[in-house]
Amino acid sequence: MPDINPVPVRSTLTGDGLIHPTTAHDLLMYRLHRLLAVAGSLVVRLCEGGYGITRREWGLLMVLAQQPGLPPAALAEHLGLDRARTSRAITSLLNKQLITRSTMPGDRRHAMLFLTPAGLSLHDELFPQIRALNQDLLSQLTPGAVRALDQALAAMQQQAEALVATRTDLPRTYRLRGGRQQLSRGGQDST
């Protein structure tokens, strides 16, 4: 269950907190994470409780409804997921008969994914409900503020992608080895 304690409004009304963050509540990514945790819980309840699919599976269905025939690697990249999680979601959707996998003749390693009629029907029934939740969330903003938010999100997405491409100085993750890379006092990998 997500933490739904209200965010302190000390600096949120003026926007100064985002410009000069001094607490966790002033950090953009922290605030976006909290927003997704709270509002996203409604999507989780709708998907899991109403339709028996996870939010990740819903993401795959949405993308395949828009771009049928994507290979698994492209689908993972589009959703920003690692290949293992994407593979598990694909397997689950195949088992639920909501998607199909077509392999290329002569090369079974290259596959394309498509919604089944049941998958398309589920998408067409669920999408308007998810859209309504999103519209309810935006209803607190004026149309001009929604347009400004849309432009700001596009600009921040572009900046995030540029940062990922250029910030090679940051350490890599080692999730398969149980978390953070262990460093000796000298800063070298101790493994």
Salt bridges, closest charged atoms under 4 A:
ASP3 OD2 - ARG34 NH1 3.40
ASP26 OD2 - ARG10 NH2 2.91
GLU57 OE1 - LYS96 NZ 2.84
ASP82 OD2 - ARG85 NE 3.78
ASP107 OD1 - ARG109 NE 3.22
ASP107 OD2 - HIS110 NE2 3.20
ASP124 OD1 - HIS123 ND1 3.10
ASP169 OD1 - ARG167 NE 2.77
